[in-house]
Amino acid sequence: MSRIDTGRPTDALTAYEGARQRFAEALGAVPGLALRSLHQHILRQDPVLLPAASPPVA
């Protein structure tokens, strides 16, 4: 199983949808480019979201 599979993409997508709805209702706006881009990375399970590998401990 990859590290992406052990993350919480469902929680992240749920949080995004909640924020998107609040933006729309309160401001009549959509999330900005940075948040939409992050959403797309999550949907694609993009490896860019993985933390950098830690060096081995001696």
Helices and strands as residue ranges (DSSP letters): H 9-27, H 33-43, G 47-49
